[in-house]
Amino acid sequence: MRINPNISQLTETFEKSRENLAQFGLVLLVLVVAFQLMAHLMFGAKLKEFAAFGDGFINTVETMLGNGEYYELSGADEVAAPLFYYPFIFVMVLVVFNMTIAIIMDGYAASKEERDEAKKGHLADLHTKNVFLQFTNGLMRFIAPIAFLLPNFLRWRKLENLEYDRYLAPDKFKTLKLLEAVRAYKSRYISFSEFRNLIQEAHPGTSTTDIVFIIDRYHAWEDISVRLAEEEGERRRQQMIETVKHVEHIEEKIEIIANNQHQLSAKIDMLMRSFVVAEKGRC
């Protein structure tokens, strides 16, 4: 069921929760064995269902699934029946079952979160495509060896405003292989001629039509002059912001210096007045 994310939710849910389920399964096994031994001690001498370990284990599990009969236990021992049955129902049904469901729900939430993230990335088309459309596309790829026998309306595929021959246009695997040639390109922008030359040097025989198709398919055409102008404007804006910050910092420094000078002048003035008073006193 992995062929389509929309129909693999069940397997993904159990895959996400399998570790917690395995750990909790050990606890569940211990609880079942404990209640089975309890039932064996209470009812083993009177009920053949709990006389042997194997039969007792099976009947304990059946009781947990709702197939147990309280009146049968009560007929065997009226005192022991409620002491066994009600704690068993509370622990195994009300607690253990709900905890198991909670673990599975956590796994479902984790798998759903992954699918939601994948819908925003490169797997978006896989998640949004109709399963029947995926089956049709897979079938068309399967019969590629006899593609020359197909009519044009089956060979040609329309993607937005782009029409191409599904058997001649490069698929995603070939596209990734071709783009490896430009992965190490240092500049962020590349002209079409440089892009074409790098690919054709690494993969001789690649046609210009295939290269143009790749650029059209992934909307990679862009007016570099406009982008460069935008980046230059952004760079100047950042420079202006930095300049304003420097000016504000200088103004703060000047204000601090002015305050210090004012305080220093006040101290000098106070000392000078003290000196004048002392001189007059001497006179």
C-alpha positions as CSV (number, residue, x, y, z in Angstrom):
1,M,0.0,0.0,0.0
2,R,3.0,2.3,-0.1
3,I,2.3,3.2,-3.7
4,N,0.1,6.0,-2.6
5,P,0.3,7.9,0.7
6,N,-3.5,8.3,0.8
7,I,-4.1,4.6,1.1
8,S,-1.1,3.7,3.3
9,Q,-2.3,5.5,6.4
10,L,-3.0,2.2,8.2
11,T,0.5,0.8,7.7
12,E,2.2,4.2,8.4
13,T,0.1,4.5,11.7
14,F,1.3,1.1,12.9
15,E,4.8,1.8,11.8
16,K,4.9,5.0,13.9
17,S,3.4,3.3,16.9
18,R,5.0,-0.2,16.7
19,E,7.7,0.6,19.3
20,N,5.3,1.8,21.9
21,L,2.9,-1.0,21.1
22,A,5.6,-3.6,21.5
23,Q,6.5,-2.2,24.9
24,F,2.9,-1.9,26.0
25,G,2.3,-5.4,24.7
26,L,4.7,-6.8,27.2
27,V,2.8,-5.0,30.0
28,L,-0.4,-6.4,28.6
29,L,1.0,-9.9,28.5
30,V,2.1,-9.7,32.2
31,L,-1.4,-8.4,33.2
32,V,-3.2,-11.2,31.3
33,V,-0.9,-13.9,32.9
34,A,-1.5,-12.3,36.3
35,F,-5.3,-12.4,36.0
36,Q,-5.1,-15.9,34.5
37,L,-3.2,-17.2,37.6
38,M,-5.7,-15.4,39.8
39,A,-8.6,-17.1,38.0
40,H,-6.8,-20.4,38.2
41,L,-6.4,-20.1,42.0
42,M,-10.0,-19.0,42.5
43,F,-11.9,-21.1,40.0
44,G,-9.5,-23.8,38.8
45,A,-10.8,-26.5,41.0
46,K,-14.4,-25.9,40.0
47,L,-14.3,-24.7,36.4
48,K,-12.5,-26.7,33.7
49,E,-12.0,-23.4,31.7
50,F,-9.4,-22.3,34.2
51,A,-8.1,-25.7,35.3
52,A,-5.1,-25.7,32.9
53,F,-2.7,-22.8,32.1
54,G,-3.4,-22.9,28.4
55,D,-7.2,-23.0,28.7
56,G,-7.1,-20.4,31.4
57,F,-5.1,-18.0,29.3
58,I,-7.5,-18.4,26.4
59,N,-10.5,-17.9,28.6
60,T,-8.9,-14.9,30.2
61,V,-8.4,-13.3,26.8
62,E,-12.0,-14.1,25.8
63,T,-13.2,-12.5,29.0
64,M,-11.2,-9.4,28.2
65,L,-12.9,-9.4,24.7
66,G,-16.3,-9.5,26.2
67,N,-17.1,-13.3,25.9
68,G,-16.8,-14.1,29.6
69,E,-19.9,-15.0,31.7
70,Y,-20.0,-13.4,35.2
71,Y,-22.9,-15.7,36.3
72,E,-20.7,-18.8,35.5
73,L,-18.0,-17.5,37.7
74,S,-20.5,-16.5,40.4
75,G,-22.0,-20.1,40.3
76,A,-18.5,-21.5,41.0
77,D,-17.7,-19.1,43.8
78,E,-20.0,-16.2,44.8
79,V,-17.3,-14.5,46.9
80,A,-14.4,-14.8,44.5
81,A,-16.4,-13.9,41.3
82,P,-16.8,-10.1,42.0
83,L,-13.2,-9.9,43.4
84,F,-11.9,-11.2,40.1
85,Y,-14.4,-10.0,37.5
86,Y,-14.8,-6.3,38.3
87,P,-11.1,-5.5,38.8
88,F,-10.4,-7.4,35.6
89,I,-13.0,-5.4,33.6
90,F,-11.8,-2.1,35.1
91,V,-8.1,-2.7,34.4
92,M,-8.1,-4.7,31.2
93,V,-11.1,-3.1,29.4
94,L,-11.4,0.5,30.7
95,V,-7.7,1.2,31.1
96,V,-5.6,-1.2,28.9
97,F,-7.9,-0.9,25.8
98,N,-8.1,2.8,26.0
99,M,-4.3,3.1,26.4
100,T,-3.8,0.9,23.4
101,I,-6.2,3.1,21.4
102,A,-4.3,6.2,22.6
103,I,-1.0,4.8,21.4
104,I,-2.4,4.0,18.0
105,M,-3.9,7.5,17.8
106,D,-0.5,9.0,18.6
107,G,0.9,7.0,15.7
108,Y,-1.8,8.2,13.5
109,A,-1.2,11.9,14.5
110,A,2.5,11.5,13.8
111,S,1.9,9.9,10.4
112,K,-0.6,12.6,9.5
113,E,1.8,15.3,10.5
114,E,4.4,13.8,8.2
115,R,1.9,13.7,5.3
116,D,0.9,17.3,5.9
117,E,4.6,18.3,5.8
118,A,5.1,16.2,2.6
119,K,2.2,18.0,0.9
120,K,4.2,21.3,1.3
121,G,7.4,19.8,-0.3
122,H,8.5,17.9,-3.3
123,L,6.0,15.1,-2.7
124,A,3.0,17.4,-3.0
125,D,2.0,16.1,-6.4
126,L,2.1,12.5,-5.1
127,H,-0.3,13.3,-2.2
128,T,-2.7,15.4,-4.3
129,K,-2.9,13.1,-7.3
130,N,-5.8,10.8,-7.7
131,V,-4.9,7.2,-7.1
132,F,-6.5,6.2,-10.4
133,L,-4.4,8.8,-12.2
134,Q,-1.3,7.4,-10.6
135,F,-2.3,3.9,-11.7
136,T,-2.9,5.2,-15.2
137,N,0.5,6.9,-15.3
138,G,2.2,3.8,-14.0
139,L,0.5,1.7,-16.6
140,M,1.6,4.1,-19.4
141,R,5.2,3.8,-18.2
142,F,4.9,0.0,-18.1
143,I,3.9,-0.2,-21.7
144,A,6.7,2.1,-22.8
145,P,8.3,-0.6,-25.0
146,I,5.3,-0.6,-27.3
147,A,4.8,3.2,-27.1
148,F,5.2,3.5,-30.9
149,L,1.9,1.7,-31.3
150,L,0.0,4.2,-29.2
151,P,-2.1,7.0,-30.7
152,N,-0.9,10.6,-30.1
153,F,-3.7,11.4,-27.7
154,L,-2.2,8.8,-25.3
155,R,1.4,9.7,-25.9
156,W,1.0,13.4,-25.4
157,R,0.5,14.8,-21.9
158,K,-0.6,18.2,-20.8
159,L,0.8,19.9,-17.8
160,E,-0.6,23.4,-17.2
161,N,0.4,25.2,-20.4
162,L,3.0,22.7,-21.4
163,E,2.4,19.7,-23.7
164,Y,5.0,17.0,-24.1
165,D,5.5,13.5,-25.2
166,R,5.5,11.4,-22.1
167,Y,7.9,8.9,-23.6
168,L,10.4,11.4,-25.0
169,A,10.5,14.0,-22.3
170,P,13.0,13.3,-19.4
171,D,11.3,11.9,-16.3
172,K,12.2,13.0,-12.7
173,F,15.0,10.4,-12.3
174,K,16.7,11.6,-15.5
175,T,16.1,15.2,-14.6
176,L,17.9,14.7,-11.3
177,K,20.8,12.9,-13.1
178,L,21.1,15.8,-15.6
179,L,21.0,18.5,-12.8
180,E,23.9,16.9,-11.0
181,A,26.1,18.6,-13.6
182,V,25.1,22.1,-12.3
183,R,25.1,21.3,-8.6
184,A,28.6,22.6,-8.1
185,Y,28.0,25.9,-10.0
186,K,29.2,28.6,-7.7
187,S,27.0,31.5,-8.8
188,R,23.4,31.7,-7.8
189,Y,22.4,32.7,-11.3
190,I,23.2,30.9,-14.5
191,S,22.5,31.8,-18.1
192,F,20.8,29.4,-20.4
193,S,23.9,28.9,-22.5
194,E,26.0,28.1,-19.5
195,F,23.3,25.8,-18.1
196,R,23.0,23.9,-21.4
197,N,26.8,23.7,-21.9
198,L,27.3,22.2,-18.4
199,I,24.6,19.6,-18.9
200,Q,25.7,18.6,-22.4
201,E,29.4,18.4,-21.4
202,A,28.5,16.0,-18.5
203,H,25.9,14.1,-20.6
204,P,26.7,14.2,-24.3
205,G,23.7,13.6,-26.5
206,T,21.3,15.6,-24.3
207,S,19.2,17.7,-26.6
208,T,18.4,21.3,-26.1
209,T,14.7,20.4,-26.3
210,D,15.1,18.3,-23.1
211,I,16.9,21.1,-21.3
212,V,14.2,23.6,-22.3
213,F,11.5,21.1,-21.1
214,I,13.2,20.8,-17.7
215,I,13.3,24.6,-17.3
216,D,9.7,24.9,-18.4
217,R,8.5,22.0,-16.3
218,Y,9.8,23.5,-13.1
219,H,9.2,27.2,-14.0
220,A,12.9,28.0,-13.7
221,W,13.0,30.9,-16.2
222,E,13.6,34.2,-14.5
223,D,14.6,37.7,-15.5
224,I,17.9,38.0,-13.7
225,S,18.1,41.8,-14.2
226,V,15.0,42.3,-12.1
227,R,16.2,39.9,-9.4
228,L,19.6,41.6,-9.3
229,A,17.9,45.0,-9.1
230,E,15.8,43.8,-6.2
231,E,18.8,42.4,-4.4
232,E,20.8,45.6,-5.0
233,G,17.9,47.6,-3.6
234,E,17.7,45.3,-0.6
235,R,21.5,45.6,-0.1
236,R,21.3,49.4,-0.1
237,R,18.4,49.3,2.3
238,Q,20.4,47.2,4.7
239,Q,23.4,49.6,4.3
240,M,21.1,52.5,5.1
241,I,19.8,50.7,8.2
242,E,23.3,50.0,9.3
243,T,24.3,53.7,8.7
244,V,21.4,54.9,10.7
245,K,22.4,52.6,13.5
246,H,25.9,53.9,13.4
247,V,24.7,57.5,13.5
248,E,22.4,56.8,16.4
249,H,25.4,55.2,18.2
250,I,27.6,58.2,17.5
251,E,24.8,60.5,18.8
252,E,24.6,58.5,22.0
253,K,28.4,58.7,22.4
254,I,28.3,62.5,21.8
255,E,25.5,62.9,24.3
256,I,27.5,60.9,26.9
257,I,30.6,63.0,26.3
258,A,28.5,66.2,26.6
259,N,27.1,65.1,29.9
260,N,30.5,64.2,31.2
261,Q,31.8,67.6,30.1
262,H,28.9,69.3,31.8
263,Q,29.6,67.4,35.0
264,L,33.3,68.1,34.8
265,S,32.6,71.8,34.2
266,A,30.3,71.8,37.3
267,K,33.0,70.3,39.4
268,I,35.6,72.8,38.2
269,D,33.2,75.7,38.8
270,M,32.6,74.4,42.4
271,L,36.3,74.1,43.1
272,M,37.0,77.6,41.7
273,R,34.3,79.1,43.9
274,S,35.8,77.4,46.9
275,F,39.2,78.8,46.0
276,V,37.9,82.4,45.6
277,V,36.2,82.2,49.0
278,A,39.4,81.0,50.6
279,E,41.4,83.8,49.1
280,K,38.9,86.4,50.4
281,G,39.1,84.9,53.8
282,R,42.8,85.3,53.8
283,C,42.5,88.9,52.8
